[in-house]
Amino acid sequence: MAGKAVIGWDMTAALALTHALGLNPMVAAELLPELEAVMVRRINEKIGTEDG
C-alpha cells in the first residue's frame, strides 16, 4: 500500500504461492498480471468508497 491506495502485488510471492499450490508457472506468469490489474482497481475502488 502507498498512502491509501494499493499499487500492486508482490509478484514473487504470488508466483511462489502458485508453485506451492502446484499450478503451472507459465500459466500463472501469463494470468497474474491481468488478475493483478483487476484486483488492484477493485481494491482501490473499495478504499475510495470507504473513505468518502
N, CA, C and O atoms as a CHARMM CRD file, in Angstrom:
* protein
*
  208
    1    1 MET  N      0.84000  -1.18000   0.00000 PROA 1      0.00000
    2    1 MET  CA     0.00000   0.00000   0.00000 PROA 1      0.00000
    3    1 MET  C      0.87900   1.23500   0.00000 PROA 1      0.00000
    4    1 MET  O      1.97500   1.25700   0.56000 PROA 1      0.00000
    5    2 ALA  N      0.35900   2.24900  -0.64300 PROA 2      0.00000
    6    2 ALA  CA     1.04000   3.52900  -0.67800 PROA 2      0.00000
    7    2 ALA  C      0.01600   4.58300  -0.27900 PROA 2      0.00000
    8    2 ALA  O     -0.89200   4.88900  -1.05100 PROA 2      0.00000
    9    3 GLY  N      0.15300   5.13300   0.90200 PROA 3      0.00000
   10    3 GLY  CA    -0.87000   6.06500   1.36500 PROA 3      0.00000
   11    3 GLY  C     -2.16900   5.31000   1.56700 PROA 3      0.00000
   12    3 GLY  O     -2.27700   4.44800   2.43800 PROA 3      0.00000
   13    4 LYS  N     -3.15700   5.65000   0.74300 PROA 4      0.00000
   14    4 LYS  CA    -4.44200   4.95900   0.82100 PROA 4      0.00000
   15    4 LYS  C     -4.79700   4.34100  -0.51600 PROA 4      0.00000
   16    4 LYS  O     -5.94200   4.42400  -0.96000 PROA 4      0.00000
   17    5 ALA  N     -3.82200   3.72500  -1.15600 PROA 5      0.00000
   18    5 ALA  CA    -4.07200   3.03600  -2.42100 PROA 5      0.00000
   19    5 ALA  C     -3.12800   1.85000  -2.55800 PROA 5      0.00000
   20    5 ALA  O     -1.97600   1.89900  -2.12800 PROA 5      0.00000
   21    6 VAL  N     -3.62800   0.80900  -3.15400 PROA 6      0.00000
   22    6 VAL  CA    -2.79800  -0.33700  -3.47300 PROA 6      0.00000
   23    6 VAL  C     -2.16300  -0.05800  -4.82900 PROA 6      0.00000
   24    6 VAL  O     -2.85200   0.35100  -5.76400 PROA 6      0.00000
   25    7 ILE  N     -0.85200  -0.27700  -4.94300 PROA 7      0.00000
   26    7 ILE  CA    -0.19300  -0.00200  -6.21600 PROA 7      0.00000
   27    7 ILE  C      0.19700  -1.27700  -6.95400 PROA 7      0.00000
   28    7 ILE  O      0.58800  -1.21900  -8.12000 PROA 7      0.00000
   29    8 GLY  N      0.09800  -2.40200  -6.30800 PROA 8      0.00000
   30    8 GLY  CA     0.40200  -3.65100  -6.99100 PROA 8      0.00000
   31    8 GLY  C      0.63600  -4.78500  -6.01900 PROA 8      0.00000
   32    8 GLY  O      0.65800  -4.60300  -4.80200 PROA 8      0.00000
   33    9 TRP  N      0.81000  -5.96800  -6.59600 PROA 9      0.00000
   34    9 TRP  CA     1.06900  -7.17100  -5.82300 PROA 9      0.00000
   35    9 TRP  C      2.54800  -7.47600  -5.80600 PROA 9      0.00000
   36    9 TRP  O      3.29400  -7.02000  -6.67300 PROA 9      0.00000
   37   10 ASP  N      2.97100  -8.24200  -4.82800 PROA 10     0.00000
   38   10 ASP  CA     4.32200  -8.79300  -4.78600 PROA 10     0.00000
   39   10 ASP  C      4.29100 -10.03500  -5.67800 PROA 10     0.00000
   40   10 ASP  O      3.85600 -11.10500  -5.25400 PROA 10     0.00000
   41   11 MET  N      4.76000  -9.87800  -6.92300 PROA 11     0.00000
   42   11 MET  CA     4.67400 -10.97100  -7.89100 PROA 11     0.00000
   43   11 MET  C      5.55400 -12.16000  -7.50900 PROA 11     0.00000
   44   11 MET  O      5.22900 -13.29900  -7.84300 PROA 11     0.00000
   45   12 THR  N      6.65900 -11.90800  -6.81500 PROA 12     0.00000
   46   12 THR  CA     7.48700 -13.02200  -6.36300 PROA 12     0.00000
   47   12 THR  C      6.69500 -13.89300  -5.39800 PROA 12     0.00000
   48   12 THR  O      6.73900 -15.12100  -5.48100 PROA 12     0.00000
   49   13 ALA  N      5.97800 -13.26100  -4.49200 PROA 13     0.00000
   50   13 ALA  CA     5.14800 -14.00900  -3.54300 PROA 13     0.00000
   51   13 ALA  C      3.99100 -14.69900  -4.26200 PROA 13     0.00000
   52   13 ALA  O      3.65400 -15.84000  -3.94400 PROA 13     0.00000
   53   14 ALA  N      3.39000 -14.02000  -5.21700 PROA 14     0.00000
   54   14 ALA  CA     2.27500 -14.62000  -5.96000 PROA 14     0.00000
   55   14 ALA  C      2.73700 -15.84900  -6.74100 PROA 14     0.00000
   56   14 ALA  O      2.04300 -16.86600  -6.76500 PROA 14     0.00000
   57   15 LEU  N      3.90100 -15.76000  -7.37700 PROA 15     0.00000
   58   15 LEU  CA     4.42600 -16.90800  -8.11300 PROA 15     0.00000
   59   15 LEU  C      4.83100 -18.03600  -7.16700 PROA 15     0.00000
   60   15 LEU  O      4.67300 -19.21000  -7.50100 PROA 15     0.00000
   61   16 ALA  N      5.34900 -17.69100  -5.99500 PROA 16     0.00000
   62   16 ALA  CA     5.68600 -18.71300  -5.00300 PROA 16     0.00000
   63   16 ALA  C      4.41800 -19.42800  -4.53400 PROA 16     0.00000
   64   16 ALA  O      4.42600 -20.64000  -4.32000 PROA 16     0.00000
   65   17 LEU  N      3.35000 -18.68500  -4.37900 PROA 17     0.00000
   66   17 LEU  CA     2.08100 -19.28900  -3.97700 PROA 17     0.00000
   67   17 LEU  C      1.56600 -20.23900  -5.04800 PROA 17     0.00000
   68   17 LEU  O      1.09200 -21.33100  -4.73200 PROA 17     0.00000
   69   18 THR  N      1.65300 -19.83600  -6.30500 PROA 18     0.00000
   70   18 THR  CA     1.19800 -20.73200  -7.37100 PROA 18     0.00000
   71   18 THR  C      2.04500 -22.00600  -7.39600 PROA 18     0.00000
   72   18 THR  O      1.52800 -23.09600  -7.63800 PROA 18     0.00000
   73   19 HSD  N      3.34200 -21.86100  -7.14500 PROA 19     0.00000
   74   19 HSD  CA     4.22600 -23.03800  -7.08900 PROA 19     0.00000
   75   19 HSD  C      3.81500 -23.94500  -5.92900 PROA 19     0.00000
   76   19 HSD  O      3.74400 -25.16300  -6.08700 PROA 19     0.00000
   77   20 ALA  N      3.54700 -23.35500  -4.77500 PROA 20     0.00000
   78   20 ALA  CA     3.14400 -24.13400  -3.60600 PROA 20     0.00000
   79   20 ALA  C      1.82200 -24.85800  -3.84200 PROA 20     0.00000
   80   20 ALA  O      1.58800 -25.93500  -3.29400 PROA 20     0.00000
   81   21 LEU  N      0.97100 -24.26400  -4.65400 PROA 21     0.00000
   82   21 LEU  CA    -0.31900 -24.89000  -4.96100 PROA 21     0.00000
   83   21 LEU  C     -0.21400 -25.91300  -6.09000 PROA 21     0.00000
   84   21 LEU  O     -1.18000 -26.60500  -6.41200 PROA 21     0.00000
   85   22 GLY  N      0.97700 -25.99700  -6.68500 PROA 22     0.00000
   86   22 GLY  CA     1.17500 -26.96600  -7.75700 PROA 22     0.00000
   87   22 GLY  C      0.64500 -26.52400  -9.10000 PROA 22     0.00000
   88   22 GLY  O      0.38600 -27.35800  -9.96700 PROA 22     0.00000
   89   23 LEU  N      0.47800 -25.22000  -9.29000 PROA 23     0.00000
   90   23 LEU  CA    -0.02600 -24.70300 -10.55500 PROA 23     0.00000
   91   23 LEU  C      1.11100 -24.53100 -11.55600 PROA 23     0.00000
   92   23 LEU  O      2.27300 -24.39500 -11.17400 PROA 23     0.00000
   93   24 ASN  N      0.76900 -24.54000 -12.81900 PROA 24     0.00000
   94   24 ASN  CA     1.74400 -24.37500 -13.88100 PROA 24     0.00000
   95   24 ASN  C      2.31200 -22.95300 -13.83400 PROA 24     0.00000
   96   24 ASN  O      1.55300 -21.99300 -13.96900 PROA 24     0.00000
   97   25 PRO  N      3.62400 -22.79500 -13.64500 PROA 25     0.00000
   98   25 PRO  CA     4.20100 -21.45300 -13.52600 PROA 25     0.00000
   99   25 PRO  C      4.09000 -20.61900 -14.79600 PROA 25     0.00000
  100   25 PRO  O      4.00900 -19.39300 -14.71700 PROA 25     0.00000
  101   26 MET  N      4.08400 -21.24600 -15.94800 PROA 26     0.00000
  102   26 MET  CA     3.94700 -20.49600 -17.20400 PROA 26     0.00000
  103   26 MET  C      2.54000 -19.89900 -17.32400 PROA 26     0.00000
  104   26 MET  O      2.37100 -18.75900 -17.75400 PROA 26     0.00000
  105   27 VAL  N      1.55400 -20.67900 -16.94200 PROA 27     0.00000
  106   27 VAL  CA     0.17400 -20.18100 -16.97300 PROA 27     0.00000
  107   27 VAL  C      0.00900 -19.06400 -15.95400 PROA 27     0.00000
  108   27 VAL  O     -0.60800 -18.03800 -16.24200 PROA 27     0.00000
  109   28 ALA  N      0.55900 -19.26400 -14.76700 PROA 28     0.00000
  110   28 ALA  CA     0.47000 -18.24600 -13.71900 PROA 28     0.00000
  111   28 ALA  C      1.13000 -16.94300 -14.17000 PROA 28     0.00000
  112   28 ALA  O      0.58900 -15.86000 -13.94600 PROA 28     0.00000
  113   29 ALA  N      2.29600 -17.04900 -14.80600 PROA 29     0.00000
  114   29 ALA  CA     3.00200 -15.85800 -15.26800 PROA 29     0.00000
  115   29 ALA  C      2.19800 -15.10100 -16.32300 PROA 29     0.00000
  116   29 ALA  O      2.29600 -13.87700 -16.41700 PROA 29     0.00000
  117   30 GLU  N      1.41800 -15.80900 -17.10000 PROA 30     0.00000
  118   30 GLU  CA     0.56300 -15.16200 -18.10600 PROA 30     0.00000
  119   30 GLU  C     -0.67500 -14.52300 -17.48000 PROA 30     0.00000
  120   30 GLU  O     -1.09700 -13.44400 -17.89600 PROA 30     0.00000
  121   31 LEU  N     -1.25400 -15.18700 -16.48600 PROA 31     0.00000
  122   31 LEU  CA    -2.53500 -14.73000 -15.92900 PROA 31     0.00000
  123   31 LEU  C     -2.39700 -13.72000 -14.79600 PROA 31     0.00000
  124   31 LEU  O     -3.24800 -12.84200 -14.65100 PROA 31     0.00000
  125   32 LEU  N     -1.34900 -13.82500 -13.99700 PROA 32     0.00000
  126   32 LEU  CA    -1.23600 -12.97100 -12.81400 PROA 32     0.00000
  127   32 LEU  C     -1.26000 -11.46800 -13.11400 PROA 32     0.00000
  128   32 LEU  O     -1.92000 -10.73400 -12.37800 PROA 32     0.00000
  129   33 PRO  N     -0.58200 -10.97100 -14.15000 PROA 33     0.00000
  130   33 PRO  CA    -0.65700  -9.52100 -14.40300 PROA 33     0.00000
  131   33 PRO  C     -2.07800  -9.02100 -14.68400 PROA 33     0.00000
  132   33 PRO  O     -2.45800  -7.93500 -14.24700 PROA 33     0.00000
  133   34 GLU  N     -2.85100  -9.81600 -15.40900 PROA 34     0.00000
  134   34 GLU  CA    -4.23900  -9.42300 -15.68500 PROA 34     0.00000
  135   34 GLU  C     -5.07900  -9.45300 -14.41000 PROA 34     0.00000
  136   34 GLU  O     -5.87500  -8.54700 -14.15900 PROA 34     0.00000
  137   35 LEU  N     -4.89600 -10.49500 -13.61600 PROA 35     0.00000
  138   35 LEU  CA    -5.61800 -10.58900 -12.34300 PROA 35     0.00000
  139   35 LEU  C     -5.22600  -9.45300 -11.41000 PROA 35     0.00000
  140   35 LEU  O     -6.07600  -8.87000 -10.73600 PROA 35     0.00000
  141   36 GLU  N     -3.94800  -9.14400 -11.37500 PROA 36     0.00000
  142   36 GLU  CA    -3.45900  -8.06800 -10.51700 PROA 36     0.00000
  143   36 GLU  C     -4.12000  -6.74800 -10.88900 PROA 36     0.00000
  144   36 GLU  O     -4.57700  -6.01500 -10.01200 PROA 36     0.00000
  145   37 ALA  N     -4.17200  -6.44200 -12.17000 PROA 37     0.00000
  146   37 ALA  CA    -4.74800  -5.16600 -12.61800 PROA 37     0.00000
  147   37 ALA  C     -6.20100  -5.02100 -12.17400 PROA 37     0.00000
  148   37 ALA  O     -6.60800  -3.96700 -11.68600 PROA 37     0.00000
  149   38 VAL  N     -6.97400  -6.08500 -12.34700 PROA 38     0.00000
  150   38 VAL  CA    -8.39000  -6.04100 -11.95400 PROA 38     0.00000
  151   38 VAL  C     -8.52900  -5.91200 -10.44400 PROA 38     0.00000
  152   38 VAL  O     -9.31300  -5.09700  -9.95800 PROA 38     0.00000
  153   39 MET  N     -7.77100  -6.71200  -9.70200 PROA 39     0.00000
  154   39 MET  CA    -7.89500  -6.70000  -8.24600 PROA 39     0.00000
  155   39 MET  C     -7.41800  -5.37800  -7.63500 PROA 39     0.00000
  156   39 MET  O     -8.04000  -4.87000  -6.70200 PROA 39     0.00000
  157   40 VAL  N     -6.33400  -4.82500  -8.14800 PROA 40     0.00000
  158   40 VAL  CA    -5.85300  -3.53800  -7.63400 PROA 40     0.00000
  159   40 VAL  C     -6.90400  -2.45400  -7.88200 PROA 40     0.00000
  160   40 VAL  O     -7.17800  -1.63400  -7.00500 PROA 40     0.00000
  161   41 ARG  N     -7.48600  -2.45700  -9.07700 PROA 41     0.00000
  162   41 ARG  CA    -8.52500  -1.47700  -9.39200 PROA 41     0.00000
  163   41 ARG  C     -9.72000  -1.62600  -8.44800 PROA 41     0.00000
  164   41 ARG  O    -10.22200  -0.63100  -7.92600 PROA 41     0.00000
  165   42 ARG  N    -10.17500  -2.85900  -8.22900 PROA 42     0.00000
  166   42 ARG  CA   -11.33200  -3.09800  -7.36100 PROA 42     0.00000
  167   42 ARG  C    -11.04100  -2.74000  -5.90400 PROA 42     0.00000
  168   42 ARG  O    -11.87900  -2.13900  -5.23200 PROA 42     0.00000
  169   43 ILE  N     -9.85800  -3.10600  -5.41900 PROA 43     0.00000
  170   43 ILE  CA    -9.49300  -2.77500  -4.03300 PROA 43     0.00000
  171   43 ILE  C     -9.44500  -1.26300  -3.85200 PROA 43     0.00000
  172   43 ILE  O     -9.93700  -0.74200  -2.85100 PROA 43     0.00000
  173   44 ASN  N     -8.85800  -0.55600  -4.81200 PROA 44     0.00000
  174   44 ASN  CA    -8.78000   0.90100  -4.70500 PROA 44     0.00000
  175   44 ASN  C    -10.15700   1.54900  -4.78600 PROA 44     0.00000
  176   44 ASN  O    -10.40300   2.56200  -4.13100 PROA 44     0.00000
  177   45 GLU  N    -11.05700   0.97500  -5.58200 PROA 45     0.00000
  178   45 GLU  CA   -12.44500   1.47500  -5.60100 PROA 45     0.00000
  179   45 GLU  C    -13.08300   1.31100  -4.23000 PROA 45     0.00000
  180   45 GLU  O    -13.76500   2.21400  -3.74600 PROA 45     0.00000
  181   46 LYS  N    -12.86100   0.16300  -3.60600 PROA 46     0.00000
  182   46 LYS  CA   -13.43200  -0.09900  -2.28200 PROA 46     0.00000
  183   46 LYS  C    -12.84000   0.84300  -1.24300 PROA 46     0.00000
  184   46 LYS  O    -13.56600   1.36300  -0.39700 PROA 46     0.00000
  185   47 ILE  N    -11.53500   1.06900  -1.29700 PROA 47     0.00000
  186   47 ILE  CA   -10.89600   2.00300  -0.37900 PROA 47     0.00000
  187   47 ILE  C    -11.49700   3.39400  -0.54800 PROA 47     0.00000
  188   47 ILE  O    -11.75900   4.09100   0.43300 PROA 47     0.00000
  189   48 GLY  N    -11.71500   3.79400  -1.80900 PROA 48     0.00000
  190   48 GLY  CA   -12.28200   5.11600  -2.09100 PROA 48     0.00000
  191   48 GLY  C    -13.68300   5.28100  -1.54500 PROA 48     0.00000
  192   48 GLY  O    -14.01800   6.35100  -1.03700 PROA 48     0.00000
  193   49 THR  N    -14.51800   4.24500  -1.63300 PROA 49     0.00000
  194   49 THR  CA   -15.88600   4.36600  -1.14500 PROA 49     0.00000
  195   49 THR  C    -15.93200   4.34800   0.37700 PROA 49     0.00000
  196   49 THR  O    -16.83600   4.93600   0.97000 PROA 49     0.00000
  197   50 GLU  N    -14.97800   3.68800   1.01500 PROA 50     0.00000
  198   50 GLU  CA   -14.96200   3.65500   2.47800 PROA 50     0.00000
  199   50 GLU  C    -14.46800   4.96300   3.06600 PROA 50     0.00000
  200   50 GLU  O    -14.83800   5.31500   4.18600 PROA 50     0.00000
  201   51 ASP  N    -13.63100   5.69500   2.32100 PROA 51     0.00000
  202   51 ASP  CA   -13.09600   6.97200   2.81700 PROA 51     0.00000
  203   51 ASP  C    -14.09600   8.11400   2.66400 PROA 51     0.00000
  204   51 ASP  O    -14.08900   9.05800   3.45500 PROA 51     0.00000
  205   52 GLY  N    -14.93800   8.03100   1.67100 PROA 52     0.00000
  206   52 GLY  CA   -15.77000   9.18200   1.38100 PROA 52     0.00000
  207   52 GLY  C    -17.17100   8.91600   1.58300 PROA 52     0.00000
  208   52 GLY  O    -18.00300   9.80000   1.37700 PROA 52     0.00000
